Amino acid sequence: MIHENKQINIQNPLIEQRADPWIYKHTDGYYYFTASVPEYDRIELRRSLTIQGLAEAPAVTVWRKHESGCMSANIWAPELHAVDGKWYIYFAAAHTSDTRDGLFDHRMFVLENAAENPLEGNWMEKGQVKTKWESFSLDATTFEHRGVRYYVWAQKDPNIPGNSNLYISRMENPWTLSGEQLCLSIPEYDWEKIGFSVNEGAAVLKRNGRIFMTYSASSTGEHYCMGMLTADENSDLLDPSSWSKSPVPVFATSEVNRQYGPGHNSFTVSEDGSLDLLVYHARSYKEIEGDPLYDPNRHTRVQAISWNEDGTPNFGVPRPDTR
């Protein structure tokens, strides 16, 4: 049995041509938004006291790609986090503007800002987040649990076939990992390996005594979808056996609603705090000319989450466009 959702008065798509969306509600009452821009050349932030207000909020460019070197191309999937009184942006960037060579040459980087409002102040580059391999890596997120800060990301293990797996590590500080780096998930089911063998774009939701970690799988066209890992809140999160993996996607294309390739999600809450909300991107059409990565029409969308009787989230299906 599923607990029915209340309706939310948010138009879909919320923001057009913004993929890999991240919406975070801060203690100052503002919602902060960032995402990949179609040009993959900069990081933007916007804020509003309402989620719907983000659609019209001015976008402030807080950082631009370098002209050359390790942060000069394909700026992907920024996330904004507040940690110990400062702001941090985690993002992936490639080493070259030649996308044929640079497409899978990404590494993960961090920016820091001590201003009260992250749309102001100075963003300082804290450098690359170093992992145990120098290989394709992206889509970092971070969360705190019982006084420990964790980092979760996608990376190519040179010894494992496929494109990217999910890893977790403790953090020494917001830009440095410490201790073991453990693999939580590799693409193993058919729905995770269409086009590319991909686990990426992790997002964490802590509810009902458990930690739910969603992620995205397969190539970025209509087959892109969300999977989920689940751990008990009392378990050792650095033990891969603490996590169970759904054998089927938890959120996928809806032909009926004309929503294709939903994924790379984040989580936020409604203005009154009564609803958990799923933030994701999807296209409203299936046929794509050329590489799906360079089709700009992955739009930011939001919908409420239902909760099953057993305390697990039920994401339902992507709701149809309302504008």
Disulfide bonds with the S-S distance in Angstrom:
none
